[in-house]
Amino acid sequence: MTHFFDALYDDQLAAINGDQADVWVAYSGGLDSTVLLHSLAEYAKRNHTGWIVRAIHVNHGLAQDADIWQKHCENFAQSLGIEIQSAKVVVRADGEGIENAARESRYAVFRRFVKRGHYLLMAHHLGDQAETLLLRLMRGAGVKGLAGIPKERPLSADAQASSGTLIRPLLTTPRSTLEEYARALNLRWVDDPSNTQNHFDRNFIRNRVLPLLATRWPDANQQLAQSARHCRKALGSLSELAEDDWRILEGRLEKASVSVSIARLKNLSENRQFYALSLGCEKLGLPPLNQQQFRDVQTQILAGETVFGTPCVRLNPQFAVTGFQGRLHFIETQILEATNANVAVGNLTLGLEQPIYLNGWQLRLQPQGHLNNRSESYTVSFRQGGERAHPSFRHRSQTLKKVLQEQSVEPWLRACVPLIADPQGLAAVADFWVEKSAWCENSEEGYSVIWQYQSDWYQSVKL
């Protein structure tokens, strides 16, 4: 079957550029990944001697024989002259289900080894594609879900991550072909007994549903895969339109969030709203937006006034969507949950060489600005209620609450805004303004206040 795999890999691995490449194989020890590892090693010897082929085995520790399987994989890879990296992981379901938790642990290992410019090959085959399509149909998936397993994608959903590219070269190959190859060469593989447990949805489809379909439609797997390809083409068109729509939403980086124009979003049809916001979540490294969350955004935010008190729609425990003054904000929930109670920790000292890190924020002074340098250090506190402010641009003083509203400071920032004072009183409010009494006309002689949100997510955002 050498000719078959040479032709297959010439086509399916064309994305691997050049004769020098780092190619990893996700190797579980099962039939599929055993055939992939063996056939790829032979293919590389004949056609790409500059490829560095390596294997990764993840020991989830969930099966009684997990350590035996790991040893088997290590021995098989070594027999092929291939380096193998084995990693033991601890799988914690945490309410997401054991299968999903194992997958997350597995991909975390892959991302650790497969760096930018490297390739990870996985052994999903035609039957896996058919299973996936049926499983997603039963879960009411939309076009994106029904597009099935992609042949190629970035290993990490985070565009800023330094991980490589995932390729599935066997996706159009029937499992029977893989079994024929393995038996012809007397290859040995491990059988996971959990694959026969039909209380798992995927196993039920594999072991009960697809064999029944094949008795009536022998080419059921091919036809299901063809439907997935049609959906993927449709998804491509929708994605192109969503790219155009996302651009017109005037996305911008705010003080601690990313916002888009609600008015421009409302100009789109409901379907285009959904796909534009879904693409936005993907670009921003946020959890996928589902239909229920989208309906909540429509009814709770887009249909209402975007004022303080507008409900937020949680995407997951870490991220949410909310609205303010005509903008829809993608934001971390820790910002929305900030209150006076959890930021008022007493006075802190701020100086040129003494930045403050608190609740995900950095507050610092730097030379040149309009804050009078009459003090070598300042104290920092937080709102308690009843404070008054007199910004340099205002004729009269007013309550701090009122001035923050006038300046359109987002409600979620008002609770945690730092108040900077010297011995003579309030000198500045974050980097929003300098008080009139502390104003320095000559910026060469004064200071600037910098107040920056520094979460990993916020700093990774690219618009």
DARAPE-V141129 format. One record per helix or strand of 3 or more residues. SS is the DSSP state (2 for helix, 1 for strand). FROM is the first residue (numbers start at 1). TO is the last residue. Records with the same first field share a line. If there is no record, write none. Layout:
# DARAPE-V141129
SS=FROM-TO, FROM-TO
This chain:
# DARAPE-V141129
2=2-12, 31-47, 66-79, 98-113, 126-138, 143-146, 175-184, 193-196, 201-216, 220-248, 262-266, 270-283, 291-302, 333-336, 340-343, 400-406, 411-414, 436-438, 456-460
1=21-26, 51-59, 83-88, 119-121, 152-154, 165-167, 257-261, 319-324, 327-332, 348-351, 356-358, 361-371, 377-382, 418-422, 425-429, 433-435, 447-453
